[in-house]
Amino acid sequence: MTAPTSTAPARSTQPSTSIRRVLRHPAENAESLESVALLAGAAAFLVGLAVAWIFFWGRNVPIAGPASLGQFVAIGGAVVAIVAFVLGRVVLRRPAPSLQDRVDDGLEVQGARLHWFDIVALALAHAVIVLLGWIGLADLLERSFIGAVVFTFPAAVLSGVAFAVTAYAVFLSSARLTPMLLSLVLAVFLVVGALASMLSSSDPQWWQKNLSALGITNDVSSLAFNLTLIIAGAIVTIIARYGTASLPTSTPLDLRHRNLVRVSLALIGVLLACVGIFPVSEFFLLHNTVATGMAVVYAVVVFALPRWVPSMPKVFVILGYVYVAVTVLLGIFFAVGYYNLTAVELVAGVLIFSWIILFLRNAGVIRSATPADGARPVVDPDPDAVGDPAGAPVLT
């Protein structure tokens, strides 16, 4: 006799979703979301190809510089980034349960939601990253292919490809935006914005004064610097809400402490935006007050964090102490003339913003523990939330 052989059941394959259904239900599942991103890229390619063909018709195009391929792609890509980001948020307004099961929860955090001004700030941040990224790449290629030009048809095709890549990447960044990705957007935006303002400054000796000197010139450097601070301040206020939304609030005291952390971080963002709104050349006293106030609020949050959020990882708490100690040491170096003010501001700024980014990541791993007596955690009422049949707030 021979042993019976068992055959593995055949896997059933499901037909792919039609384009019509994808357009009607873009947030039905992960496949639909990816398909919409590809369709957005295809639409951007066709638009970029057509507009670039008209714009570059009958001439050879330089790689970088005025009226160049790089400039066209950078400016057009920034516009595409804004449209793609807004489209991504519109698509994700009502995701299907199957999509939530297969992708990250994104920014669907209880007690926090994106408002229109948050979407504007994040869309502009993506646009600036795209703008400066394409300009930087064009300058690099210009230095690699010295004296080279691009004919009309290749220039149009390259423009369409650049627009397609931008639309695809920014749409998925918007649709899958999580608090962790939000911290990465802030970091990249600060780096590219600061470098752009430094490289475009008309005063090559700006560093001998202070960092705020970048915002007082009458060139694109001033606009880039101040706009970077304003948008970064808005992003910090978003981080303040999402970074504190998951903190434990089992008692009214926990809720009060969480609100203190949220307000303090939001205040840092507001003060940062004010640094860009009020240039030091026109508002000397106010500019220095808000800049100093930002550092003071940061120090207060660092030292009060163990009492406000006892569950915060001890390593992160100690890291905050080290950051504050280094900032104070830099201030002493400046007072004795060892460091100039620009060096102190640069290092202190890197420390503060890296701490904020790390706070968001550490707060994301904290989970509210269920009280021993079975009491439900205290939930901060959200004016934008409505109650479900079980009594839990549901974001709209």
KEVO-992619 format. One line per 5 residues: number of its first residue (from 1); their letters; for each residue x, y, z of C-alpha. Coordinates in nm, 4 decimals. Last residue first. Example, Ala and Ser with C-alpha at 12.3 -4.5 7.8 and 13.67 -1.06 7.14 Angstrom:
<pts>
2> sa> 1.3670/-0.1060/0.7140; 1.2300/-0.4500/0.7800
</pts>
This chain:
<pts>
396> tlvpa> -1.4336/6.3457/1.2152; -1.2627/6.1812/1.5048; -1.4646/5.9426/1.7170; -1.4915/5.9954/2.0893; -1.5856/5.6869/2.2922
391> gapdg> -1.9411/5.6688/2.4263; -2.0167/5.3227/2.2980; -2.2739/5.4546/2.0478; -2.0139/5.6932/1.9003; -1.9566/6.0438/2.0222
386> vadpd> -1.8439/6.3279/1.8007; -1.4957/6.4748/1.7785; -1.3836/6.8173/1.6544; -1.4311/6.9815/1.9942; -1.1970/6.7193/2.1402
381> pdvvp> -1.2544/6.6203/2.5017; -0.9376/6.4984/2.6726; -0.9864/6.1337/2.7527; -0.9442/6.0002/3.1056; -0.8486/5.6351/3.0957
376> ragda> -1.1234/5.3868/3.1814; -1.1416/5.2492/3.5303; -1.0806/4.8769/3.5631; -0.9495/4.9006/3.9175; -0.6011/4.8074/3.8064
371> ptasr> -0.5855/5.0896/3.5558; -0.5147/4.9843/3.1950; -0.1728/5.1059/3.0903; -0.1575/5.3768/2.8257; 0.1013/5.2934/2.5673
366> ivgan> 0.4286/5.4763/2.5195; 0.6072/5.3916/2.1954; 0.4912/5.7065/2.0153; 0.6119/5.9296/2.2995; 0.9659/5.8142/2.2264
361> rlfli> 0.9402/5.9050/1.8571; 0.7809/6.2434/1.9197; 1.0315/6.3206/2.1919; 1.3160/6.2256/1.9574; 1.1955/6.4862/1.7078
356> iwsfi> 1.1656/6.7482/1.9823; 1.5124/6.6600/2.1134; 1.6576/6.6883/1.7614; 1.4954/7.0288/1.7382; 1.6463/7.1544/2.0633
351> lvgav> 1.9937/7.0100/2.0044; 2.0216/7.1348/1.6459; 1.9091/7.4820/1.7552; 2.1614/7.4884/2.0390; 2.4410/7.3901/1.7987
346> levat> 2.3469/7.6565/1.5443; 2.2758/7.9283/1.8004; 2.6057/7.8756/1.9839; 2.8056/7.8699/1.6606; 2.6356/8.1884/1.5389
341> lnyyg> 2.6964/8.3676/1.8700; 3.0749/8.3350/1.8509; 3.2583/8.0785/2.0592; 3.5593/8.1311/2.2910; 3.4626/8.4863/2.3837
336> vaffi> 3.4122/8.4275/2.7574; 3.0338/8.4773/2.7296; 3.0161/8.2625/2.4158; 3.1874/7.9695/2.5869; 2.9510/8.0118/2.8831
331> gllvt> 2.6507/7.9984/2.6500; 2.7920/7.6838/2.4895; 2.8164/7.5267/2.8341; 2.4517/7.6134/2.9002; 2.3517/7.4445/2.5744
326> vavyv> 2.5619/7.1379/2.6600; 2.3936/7.1114/2.9995; 2.0485/7.1432/2.8388; 2.1276/6.8648/2.5941; 2.2670/6.6428/2.8692
321> ygliv> 1.9511/6.6876/3.0759; 1.7406/6.5989/2.7725; 1.9481/6.2837/2.7183; 1.8776/6.1868/3.0788; 1.5032/6.2026/3.0083
316> fvkpm> 1.5459/6.0008/2.6877; 1.7354/5.7286/2.8737; 1.4711/5.7285/3.1461; 1.1952/5.6361/2.9025; 0.8813/5.8504/2.9600
311> spvwr> 0.6413/5.6698/3.1930; 0.6575/5.9448/3.4559; 0.5170/6.2043/3.2114; 0.4641/6.5353/3.3960; 0.7059/6.4610/3.6782
306> plafv> 0.9844/6.3185/3.4594; 0.9118/6.5911/3.1960; 0.9555/6.8895/3.4300; 1.3308/6.9237/3.3691; 1.3083/6.8938/2.9906
301> vvayv> 0.9883/7.0992/2.9628; 1.1413/7.3888/3.1593; 1.4567/7.3816/2.9460; 1.2506/7.4030/2.6261; 1.0451/7.6899/2.7640
296> vamgt> 1.3663/7.8811/2.8394; 1.5139/7.8163/2.4945; 1.1975/7.9404/2.3233; 1.1842/8.2424/2.5519; 1.5333/8.3441/2.4427
291> avtnh> 1.4277/8.3494/2.0773; 1.0971/8.5219/2.1622; 1.2755/8.7940/2.3593; 1.5573/8.8385/2.1053; 1.3085/8.9042/1.8265
286> llffe> 1.0927/9.1338/2.0410; 1.3921/9.3470/2.1414; 1.5416/9.3742/1.7921; 1.2196/9.4114/1.5948; 1.3324/9.5658/1.2637
281> svpfi> 1.6841/9.4237/1.2165; 1.6084/9.1154/1.4283; 1.3372/9.0003/1.1924; 0.9900/8.9514/1.3510; 0.7950/8.6828/1.1620
276> gvcal> 1.0873/8.4413/1.1526; 1.1523/8.4496/1.5275; 0.7742/8.4535/1.5733; 0.7526/8.1127/1.4069; 0.9968/7.9756/1.6631
271> lvgil> 0.7949/8.1320/1.9449; 0.4791/7.9618/1.8172; 0.6557/7.6260/1.7865; 0.8023/7.6513/2.1371; 0.4559/7.7448/2.2649
266> alsvr> 0.3164/7.4288/2.1051; 0.5734/7.2280/2.2982; 0.4722/7.3964/2.6232; 0.1002/7.3634/2.5545; 0.1320/6.9915/2.4823
261> vlnrh> 0.3494/6.9227/2.7869; 0.1098/7.1131/3.0106; -0.1853/6.9313/2.8543; -0.0237/6.5996/2.9380; 0.0250/6.7127/3.2972
256> rldlp> -0.3410/6.8061/3.3308; -0.4501/6.4732/3.1804; -0.2218/6.2852/3.4161; -0.3731/6.4771/3.7086; -0.7236/6.3891/3.5872
251> tstpl> -0.6234/6.0222/3.6060; -0.5443/5.7486/3.3535; -0.3999/5.9911/3.0979; -0.1073/5.8025/2.9440; 0.0584/5.9865/2.6504
246> satgy> -0.0824/5.8932/2.3088; -0.1980/6.2439/2.2104; 0.1215/6.4098/2.3347; 0.3378/6.3720/2.0272; 0.0407/6.4261/1.7981
241> raiit> -0.0519/6.7636/1.9441; 0.2978/6.9010/1.9991; 0.4093/6.7566/1.6658; 0.1484/6.9734/1.4952; 0.2765/7.2761/1.6898
236> viaga> 0.6292/7.1860/1.5760; 0.5075/7.1804/1.2144; 0.3771/7.5375/1.2493; 0.7109/7.6514/1.3904; 0.8912/7.4833/1.1003
231> iiltl> 0.6684/7.6785/0.8595; 0.7594/8.0097/1.0244; 1.1287/7.9296/1.0658; 1.1693/7.8141/0.7054; 0.9834/8.1198/0.5769
226> nfals> 1.2231/8.3458/0.7690; 1.5322/8.1762/0.6287; 1.4131/8.1364/0.2699; 1.2839/8.4945/0.2500; 1.6074/8.6357/0.3931
221> svdnt> 1.8237/8.4273/0.1602; 1.6164/8.5337/-0.1408; 1.7659/8.8824/-0.1137; 1.7223/9.1972/0.0951; 1.9193/9.0754/0.3949
216> iglas> 1.7757/9.0607/0.7476; 1.6865/8.6932/0.7840; 2.0325/8.5446/0.7418; 2.1555/8.7779/1.0166; 1.9427/8.5707/1.2555
211> lnkqw> 2.2236/8.3175/1.2751; 2.4597/8.5687/1.4303; 2.7248/8.8221/1.3317; 3.0414/8.6553/1.2001; 2.8279/8.3957/1.0229
206> wqpds> 2.6956/8.6593/0.7826; 3.0419/8.7014/0.6307; 2.9449/8.5934/0.2787; 2.6684/8.8569/0.2718; 2.4508/8.7991/-0.0348
201> sslms> 2.3072/8.4851/0.1279; 2.2058/8.2144/-0.1193; 2.4177/7.9347/0.0295; 2.3130/8.0094/0.3866; 1.9420/8.0457/0.3065
196> alagv> 1.9411/7.7218/0.1068; 2.1329/7.5351/0.3774; 1.8838/7.6430/0.6446; 1.5818/7.5440/0.4369; 1.7314/7.2107/0.3295
191> vlfva> 1.8185/7.1127/0.6864; 1.4989/7.2389/0.8498; 1.2808/7.0645/0.5897; 1.4671/6.7369/0.6232; 1.4264/6.7345/1.0017
186> lvlsl> 1.0609/6.8412/0.9965; 0.9722/6.5832/0.7299; 1.1483/6.3146/0.9351; 0.9456/6.4064/1.2435; 0.6246/6.3810/1.0397
181> lmptl> 0.7333/6.0391/0.9175; 0.7357/5.9217/1.2803; 0.3996/6.0891/1.3496; 0.2580/5.9065/1.0472; 0.1850/6.0284/0.6939
176> rassl> 0.0757/5.7393/0.4735; -0.1511/5.9424/0.2446; 0.0691/6.2519/0.2501; 0.3955/6.0673/0.1908; 0.2208/5.8533/-0.0707
171> fvaya> 0.1067/6.1648/-0.2568; 0.4491/6.3283/-0.2168; 0.6325/6.0336/-0.3712; 0.3984/5.9823/-0.6686; 0.3587/6.3529/-0.7464
166> tvafa> 0.7329/6.4183/-0.7300; 0.8242/6.1161/-0.9416; 0.5674/6.2174/-1.2036; 0.6834/6.5808/-1.2061; 1.0440/6.4705/-1.2573
161> vgslv> 0.9404/6.2337/-1.5365; 0.7418/6.5080/-1.7094; 1.0341/6.7476/-1.6860; 1.2706/6.4847/-1.8244; 1.0361/6.4266/-2.1185
156> aapft> 1.0063/6.7988/-2.1937; 1.3840/6.8471/-2.1729; 1.4397/6.5446/-2.3956; 1.2031/6.6969/-2.6555; 1.3462/7.0487/-2.6473
151> fvvag> 1.7168/6.9698/-2.6545; 1.9277/6.9753/-2.3364; 2.2533/7.1692/-2.3046; 2.6038/7.0705/-2.1956; 2.8737/7.3273/-2.1145
146> ifsre> 3.0002/7.1421/-1.8063; 2.8221/6.8109/-1.7577; 2.9121/6.7256/-1.3945; 2.8904/7.0839/-1.2651; 2.5510/7.1267/-1.4299
141> lldal> 2.4450/6.7890/-1.2913; 2.5190/6.9077/-0.9371; 2.3367/7.2365/-0.9948; 2.0349/7.0453/-1.1287; 2.0334/6.8142/-0.8255
136> giwgl> 2.0421/7.1117/-0.5880; 1.7591/7.2840/-0.7724; 1.5560/6.9623/-0.7688; 1.6006/6.9243/-0.3930; 1.5409/7.2911/-0.3202
131> lviva> 1.1997/7.2889/-0.4829; 1.1017/6.9405/-0.3611; 1.1883/7.0237/0.0007; 1.0118/7.3598/-0.0321; 0.6992/7.1917/-0.1708
126> halal> 0.6981/6.9280/0.1046; 0.7161/7.2020/0.3683; 0.4477/7.4015/0.1866; 0.2137/7.1015/0.1944; 0.2899/7.0480/0.5636
121> avidf> 0.2112/7.4108/0.6485; -0.1074/7.4184/0.4409; -0.2244/7.0866/0.5879; -0.1715/7.2245/0.9373; -0.3648/7.5389/0.8437
116> whlra> -0.6561/7.3234/0.7293; -0.6656/7.1290/1.0526; -0.5033/6.7923/1.1145; -0.6343/6.5838/1.4003; -0.5497/6.5069/1.7612
111> gqvel> -0.7293/6.3571/2.0621; -0.7355/6.0006/1.9322; -0.4686/5.9523/1.6690; -0.5552/5.8956/1.3041; -0.2298/6.0469/1.1801
106> gddvr> -0.1229/5.7368/0.9958; -0.2801/5.4172/1.1250; -0.0216/5.2313/0.9241; -0.1248/5.0277/0.6231; -0.2884/4.6868/0.5854
101> dqlsp> -0.5607/4.6975/0.8507; -0.6441/5.0627/0.7889; -0.6955/4.9849/0.4205; -0.9368/4.7010/0.4975; -1.1326/4.9320/0.7284
96> aprrl> -1.1923/5.1762/0.4384; -1.0274/5.5175/0.4575; -1.2524/5.8221/0.5023; -1.0422/6.1401/0.4821; -0.7509/5.9534/0.3242
91> vvrgl> -0.8259/6.0642/-0.0330; -0.8465/6.4295/0.0699; -0.5132/6.4063/0.2545; -0.3406/6.2588/-0.0500; -0.4943/6.5162/-0.2818
86> vfavi> -0.3628/6.7980/-0.0623; -0.0149/6.6471/-0.0801; -0.0318/6.5931/-0.4552; -0.1428/6.9517/-0.5234; 0.1311/7.1005/-0.3064
81> avvag> 0.3951/6.8696/-0.4535; 0.2889/6.9515/-0.8106; 0.3399/7.3219/-0.7389; 0.6849/7.2521/-0.5952; 0.7649/7.0324/-0.8942
76> giavf> 0.6786/7.3160/-1.1307; 0.9220/7.5470/-0.9545; 1.1995/7.2883/-0.9327; 1.1426/7.1366/-1.2781; 1.1487/7.4761/-1.4467
71> qglsa> 1.4583/7.5867/-1.2555; 1.6413/7.2641/-1.3341; 1.5533/7.2806/-1.7032; 1.6860/7.6326/-1.7254; 1.5220/7.9741/-1.7566
66> pgaip> 1.7787/8.1141/-1.5090; 2.0430/7.8658/-1.3895; 2.0784/7.4908/-1.4300; 2.0695/7.2331/-1.7106; 2.0676/7.4816/-1.9979
61> vnrgw> 1.7887/7.4433/-2.2557; 1.8294/7.4389/-2.6325; 1.5573/7.6265/-2.8091; 1.2559/7.5813/-3.0369; 0.9898/7.4986/-2.7780
56> ffiwa> 1.1107/7.4967/-2.4176; 0.7937/7.6383/-2.2572; 0.5526/7.4655/-2.4960; 0.7162/7.1244/-2.4562; 0.7538/7.1874/-2.0826
51> valgv> 0.3795/7.2460/-2.0452; 0.2860/6.9309/-2.2390; 0.5410/6.7002/-2.0754; 0.4680/6.8333/-1.7268; 0.0943/6.7843/-1.7699
46> lfaaa> 0.1393/6.4321/-1.9056; 0.3868/6.3363/-1.6324; 0.1696/6.4870/-1.3567; -0.1246/6.2774/-1.4776; 0.0909/5.9646/-1.4757
41> galla> 0.2176/6.0401/-1.1251; -0.1353/6.0906/-0.9988; -0.2360/5.7632/-1.1661; 0.0527/5.5862/-0.9934; -0.0495/5.7303/-0.6549
36> vsels> -0.4108/5.6294/-0.7241; -0.2932/5.2748/-0.7959; -0.0982/5.2610/-0.4709; -0.4067/5.3687/-0.2763; -0.6278/5.1208/-0.4613
31> eanea> -0.3881/4.8360/-0.3857; -0.3716/4.9334/-0.0182; -0.7494/4.9109/0.0142; -1.0713/5.1067/-0.0397; -0.9099/5.4509/-0.0153
26> phrlv> -0.9371/5.5396/-0.3855; -1.3021/5.4251/-0.4130; -1.4475/5.5853/-0.7282; -1.1119/5.6298/-0.8991; -1.0008/5.2798/-0.8070
21> rrist> -1.3377/5.1407/-0.9197; -1.2954/5.2981/-1.2627; -0.9364/5.1776/-1.2861; -1.0477/4.8197/-1.2285; -0.9307/4.6324/-0.9204
16> spqts> -0.7159/4.3309/-0.9890; -0.8795/3.9920/-1.0227; -0.8606/3.7679/-0.7173; -0.6446/3.4651/-0.7055; -0.7445/3.1539/-0.5187
11> rapat> -0.4659/2.9499/-0.3824; -0.4870/2.5842/-0.4709; -0.5225/2.3540/-0.1772; -0.2068/2.1594/-0.1101; -0.2297/1.8015/-0.2238
6> stpat> -0.2063/1.5221/0.0243; -0.0671/1.1927/-0.0852; -0.2088/0.8773/0.0596; 0.0570/0.6381/0.1725; 0.1124/0.3526/-0.0615
1> m> 0.0000/0.0000/0.0000
</pts>
